[in-house]
Amino acid sequence: MSAFASATNGRKLDNQKSLRIGMVAPPYFSIPPNGYGGIEAVVADLVDALVDRGHHVTLIAAGEHGTRAQRFIGTYESPQPAGLGQPLPEVVHAAKVARALESIEVDLVHDHTLAGALLARGRSCPTVVTAHGPVDGEPGMYYEALGDSIGLVAISDAQRSKAPHLHWLATAANAIRVETFPFRTDKEEFALFLGRFHPDKAPHLAIEAARAAGLPIVLAGKCAEPIERAYFAKEIESRLGPDVTIFGVANAIQKRDLLVRARCLLFPACWDEPFGLVMIEAMACGTPVVGLRRGAVCEVVVDGLTGILADDPEELAGAVDASRAIDPHDCRRHVESRFTPERMAASYEAAYRSALRGNAQAGASARLGLAPGKIALQPLWDTAGRRAQISARRWETARR
């Protein structure tokens, strides 16, 4: 029996068939998270949307079951936030995931961790990996070494363009459940920074921009890792004043309250952000985004309609003033039309079926005794999932 047939128990591949998905989340925060945890929030919404679409999802994560997944397998009794940035918690998690997957039947594995992808080569079913972080530099070397043992999904075209040679399956934008975010048009006179205290996120630029625009600013976010604490001491402490409020980590309720009241969200990221979930959270609340034109920011924010983008940090103060003209309803409508869990789940479903077609194709090549990559065969399945017709002459050529 081919690898594909073994993985699917011989079930016919068809675009209407429900799939059995093994969903692997990182071990650091609960699913969904109570506060910080953008990846975990995306995983939770994706799981629920896939269940709504008729699929069977086994969620493997740390802590307790908080989604509508039909099955939950815990790797740690509680999440491991203190282990964020350390290798061992995720390696232990990956080992436990591998053992758990040995005892259940899935059509494919969807892994949202970094270490878990290392185990894909030993599986008979496909492994889809979402690249939630950078894909150039050492991460790019890692994904390149994994080759076609995984199918990669990007969260933005900007991220994907950093390493177009990797084994990409699709691009699937992150999403939120818009109805869980409050909306109001009357804003209070403060700017908001919501994110990690990290050089890449550059909250010191947010302080300077708000101060130059004459607005007080609230900074809410995580400051726990050594690099975050060192950055705070170097760049934030010297800029503190009566117009700066350090809120700390905001839980789900506090985050929504801050986002819906703020005049604007400042997003002065100094690196090519792969996505930036907080931007769509702000826009869902009717709050415009003021940010630097880098990475995926231009894909998430419509300049002049849902926010104001600047090319240089010195332009951010003027962008804060210009953001007053943004209509909060346009911000909300933008998220409702482009960043919903239903749309995200549909994108991932297409990626899953593409991965399964690729696995079926590899199985057919193996039955013919072909070395992978030696001969480029016409795909056995077209984009609609129907068997492609291959001529006898082509089969004969392939056998040679």
C-alpha positions in Angstrom: 0.0 0.0 0.0 1.3 3.5 -0.9 2.2 6.0 1.8 -0.8 8.1 0.8 -3.2 5.1 0.9 -1.8 4.1 4.3 -2.2 7.6 5.7 -5.8 7.9 4.5 -6.9 4.3 4.9 -7.5 4.2 1.2 -10.2 6.9 1.4 -10.9 8.6 -1.9 -9.3 12.1 -2.2 -12.1 14.5 -2.9 -12.6 18.2 -2.3 -15.9 17.5 -0.3 -14.4 14.9 2.0 -13.9 15.8 5.6 -10.3 15.5 6.8 -8.8 14.2 10.0 -6.3 16.9 11.0 -3.7 16.7 13.7 -3.2 20.3 14.8 0.0 21.0 16.8 0.1 24.2 18.8 3.2 25.7 20.6 3.4 24.7 24.3 3.8 28.2 25.8 0.3 29.6 26.2 -3.2 28.2 26.5 -5.4 27.7 23.4 -7.0 30.3 23.2 -4.7 32.5 25.2 -5.8 34.6 28.1 -3.5 37.4 27.3 -0.3 37.4 25.2 -0.2 34.7 22.5 -0.9 35.7 18.9 -0.1 32.2 17.4 -2.3 30.6 20.0 -5.2 32.9 19.2 -4.9 32.1 15.5 -4.7 28.3 16.2 -7.8 28.5 18.4 -9.9 30.3 15.7 -8.6 28.0 13.0 -9.5 24.9 14.9 -13.0 26.1 15.5 -13.5 27.2 11.9 -12.2 23.9 10.5 -14.7 22.0 12.8 -17.5 24.2 11.5 -16.4 23.2 8.0 -17.0 19.6 8.9 -13.4 18.4 9.6 -12.3 16.3 12.5 -9.5 18.0 14.5 -7.2 16.6 17.1 -5.6 19.5 18.9 -2.3 18.7 20.6 -1.2 21.5 23.0 -0.2 22.3 26.6 -2.8 23.0 29.3 -6.5 22.5 29.1 -8.9 22.0 26.2 -10.4 25.4 25.2 -11.6 24.9 21.6 -14.2 22.9 19.7 -11.7 20.3 18.5 -13.3 16.8 18.7 -10.2 15.5 20.5 -7.6 17.1 22.7 -4.2 15.7 23.7 -2.2 17.6 26.3 1.6 17.5 26.4 2.0 19.5 29.6 -0.4 19.9 32.4 -0.1 23.6 32.1 1.4 26.0 29.5 5.1 26.8 29.7 5.4 30.6 29.3 8.7 30.7 31.2 10.2 28.4 28.6 9.6 30.8 25.7 12.9 31.4 24.0 14.5 28.2 25.4 14.9 25.1 23.2 14.0 22.3 25.7 10.2 22.9 26.3 9.5 22.8 22.6 11.7 19.8 22.0 10.0 17.9 24.8 6.6 19.0 23.4 7.6 17.7 19.9 8.6 14.4 21.3 5.3 14.0 23.1 3.5 15.1 20.0 5.2 12.4 18.0 4.2 9.7 20.5 0.6 11.0 20.5 0.4 10.9 16.7 1.5 7.2 16.7 -1.7 6.2 18.5 -4.3 8.1 16.3 -5.2 8.2 12.7 -4.9 11.5 10.8 -4.8 12.4 7.2 -2.2 15.1 7.8 -0.4 17.0 10.5 -0.6 20.8 10.7 2.3 22.0 12.9 2.6 25.6 14.3 5.9 25.0 16.2 9.5 25.3 15.1 11.0 22.0 16.4 8.0 19.8 15.4 8.9 20.1 11.7 12.0 18.0 12.3 9.8 14.9 12.7 7.9 15.2 9.4 10.3 13.1 7.4 9.4 10.0 9.3 5.7 10.3 8.7 3.6 8.6 6.0 1.1 11.5 6.0 1.9 15.0 4.9 3.0 17.7 7.4 1.9 21.3 6.8 3.9 23.9 8.7 2.8 27.5 9.2 5.9 29.8 9.2 4.8 32.3 11.9 8.2 34.1 12.0 11.0 35.1 9.8 12.0 32.8 6.9 15.3 34.4 5.9 18.6 34.0 7.7 19.0 30.9 9.9 15.2 30.1 9.9 15.4 30.1 6.1 18.3 27.7 6.3 16.3 25.5 8.6 13.3 25.4 6.3 15.5 24.8 3.3 17.1 21.9 4.9 13.7 20.3 5.7 13.0 20.5 1.9 9.8 18.8 0.7 9.4 16.8 3.9 7.0 19.6 4.8 4.7 21.9 3.0 5.1 25.5 4.2 2.3 28.1 4.5 3.1 31.8 4.6 1.0 34.3 6.6 1.7 37.1 4.1 3.1 37.5 0.6 5.8 39.8 2.1 7.0 37.0 4.3 7.0 34.5 1.4 8.9 36.9 -0.9 11.9 36.7 1.6 12.5 33.1 0.6 10.6 32.3 -2.6 12.7 29.1 -3.2 11.2 27.3 -0.1 8.6 24.5 -0.5 5.6 26.8 -0.2 2.1 25.4 -0.5 0.0 28.6 0.0 -0.3 31.9 1.7 -3.0 32.1 4.4 -3.6 35.4 6.2 -4.1 35.3 9.9 -7.6 36.1 11.2 -9.7 37.0 14.2 -13.3 36.6 15.2 -14.5 40.2 14.6 -17.6 39.8 16.6 -15.6 39.3 19.8 -14.1 42.8 19.4 -16.0 45.8 20.5 -16.5 48.8 18.2 -17.0 52.5 18.8 -16.5 55.6 16.8 -15.8 58.1 19.6 -12.1 57.7 20.6 -10.2 59.0 23.6 -7.2 61.2 23.4 -4.3 58.7 23.7 -2.2 56.6 21.4 -1.6 52.9 22.1 1.3 50.6 21.6 0.4 46.9 22.1 3.2 44.4 21.7 6.5 43.1 23.0 9.1 45.5 24.4 11.6 44.4 21.8 14.0 46.3 19.5 12.1 44.9 16.5 8.8 46.3 17.7 10.4 49.6 18.7 8.0 51.0 21.2 10.5 53.8 21.9 9.5 55.2 18.4 5.9 55.0 19.5 6.6 57.2 22.5 8.5 59.7 20.4 5.8 59.9 17.7 2.9 60.3 20.2 4.8 62.9 22.2 5.6 64.9 19.0 1.9 64.7 18.1 0.9 65.9 21.5 -0.8 62.7 22.6 -0.2 60.7 25.7 0.5 57.1 25.1 -0.2 53.8 26.8 2.2 50.9 26.3 0.9 47.4 27.0 2.9 44.3 26.3 5.2 41.6 27.4 8.6 42.4 29.0 9.9 39.1 30.3 12.7 37.7 28.2 16.3 39.0 28.8 16.4 40.9 25.4 13.1 42.6 26.3 14.2 43.6 29.8 17.5 44.9 28.4 15.7 46.9 25.7 13.3 48.4 28.3 16.2 49.6 30.4 18.1 51.1 27.5 15.4 52.6 25.4 12.2 53.0 27.4 13.2 54.1 30.9 14.9 57.3 29.7 11.8 58.2 27.7 9.3 57.8 30.5 7.3 60.8 31.7 3.8 61.9 32.7 2.6 61.4 29.2 3.7 57.7 29.2 1.7 54.9 30.9 3.2 51.4 31.2 0.3 49.1 31.4 2.0 45.7 31.5 0.6 42.6 29.9 -3.1 43.1 29.0 -5.5 40.1 29.2 -8.1 39.5 26.5 -10.7 41.9 28.1 -8.1 44.6 28.9 -6.7 44.4 25.4 -10.1 45.0 23.8 -10.8 47.9 26.1 -7.6 49.6 25.3 -7.9 49.0 21.5 -11.5 50.3 21.3 -10.8 53.5 23.2 -7.4 54.5 21.6 -7.2 57.3 19.1 -4.8 55.2 17.1 -2.6 52.1 17.3 1.1 52.9 16.8 2.9 50.1 15.0 6.5 51.3 14.3 8.0 47.9 13.6 11.7 48.2 12.6 11.8 44.8 10.9 9.9 43.2 8.1 6.9 42.0 10.1 5.5 38.8 8.7 1.9 39.8 9.7 1.1 41.8 12.8 -2.1 40.4 14.4 -2.6 43.4 16.6 -3.2 45.6 13.6 -6.4 43.7 12.5 -7.5 43.6 16.2 -7.2 47.4 16.3 -9.1 47.9 13.0 -11.8 45.6 14.2 -12.4 48.0 17.0 -12.6 50.9 14.6 -9.1 52.1 15.6 -6.8 53.2 12.7 -3.2 51.9 12.5 -0.2 54.3 12.2 2.8 52.4 11.2 6.0 52.1 9.1 5.7 50.8 5.6 7.6 47.6 6.1 7.0 43.9 5.7 3.3 42.8 5.7 2.0 46.1 7.0 1.0 47.2 3.5 -1.0 44.0 3.0 -2.8 44.4 6.3 -3.5 48.2 6.4 -5.0 50.1 3.5 -3.0 53.4 3.6 -5.4 56.3 3.8 -8.5 54.2 4.4 -7.8 52.1 7.6 -4.6 53.7 8.7 -1.7 56.0 7.8 1.7 54.5 6.8 5.0 56.3 6.9 8.3 55.6 5.2 10.4 57.1 8.1 10.1 57.2 11.9 10.2 61.1 11.7 7.0 61.0 9.7 5.0 59.1 12.3 3.9 62.1 14.3 2.3 63.6 11.2 0.7 60.3 10.5 -0.8 60.3 13.9 -2.5 63.6 13.2 -3.6 62.4 9.7 -5.2 59.3 11.2 -8.0 61.4 12.8 -9.6 61.6 9.4 -9.9 57.8 9.1 -13.5 56.5 9.4 -13.8 53.7 12.1 -16.5 52.0 10.0 -14.0 51.5 7.1 -11.5 49.9 9.6 -14.2 47.4 10.8 -15.4 46.6 7.3 -11.9 45.9 6.1 -11.4 43.2 8.8 -14.8 41.7 8.3 -14.2 41.3 4.6 -10.6 40.1 4.6 -9.5 38.6 7.9 -12.2 36.2 9.1 -11.6 32.6 10.5 -13.8 31.3 7.7 -11.6 32.8 5.0 -8.4 31.6 6.8 -9.8 28.1 7.2 -10.7 27.9 3.5 -7.2 28.9 2.6 -5.7 26.2 4.9 -8.2 23.6 3.6 -6.9 24.3 0.1 -3.3 23.9 1.3 -4.2 20.6 3.0 -5.7 19.2 -0.2 -2.7 20.4 -2.2 -0.4 18.6 0.3 -2.5 15.4 0.0 -2.4 15.5 -3.8 1.3 15.9 -3.6 1.5 12.9 -1.3 -0.6 10.9 -3.7 1.6 11.9 -6.6 4.7 10.8 -4.7 3.0 7.5 -3.9 2.3 6.9 -7.6 5.9 7.7 -8.5 7.1 5.2 -5.9 4.8 2.5 -7.4 6.4 3.2 -10.8 9.9 2.8 -9.3 10.9 6.4 -10.1 13.5 8.3 -8.2 12.0 11.5 -6.8 12.9 14.5 -9.0 14.4 12.3 -11.8 11.5 12.8 -14.2 8.9 15.5 -14.1 5.6 13.8 -14.5 2.3 15.5 -15.4 0.4 15.8 -12.1 -1.9 12.9 -11.3 -4.6 15.2 -10.0 -5.7 18.5 -11.4 -6.7 21.5 -9.3 -10.3 20.2 -9.0 -9.1 16.9 -7.6 -9.9 14.8 -10.7 -7.6 12.2 -12.1 -5.6 13.6 -14.9 -5.4 11.6 -18.1 -1.8 10.5 -18.9 -1.1 9.0 -22.3 0.4 5.5 -22.7 3.4 7.1 -24.4 4.0 9.3 -21.4 3.8 6.3 -19.1 6.2 4.5 -21.2 8.6 7.4 -21.2 8.4 7.5 -17.4 9.2 3.8 -17.1 12.4 4.3 -19.0 
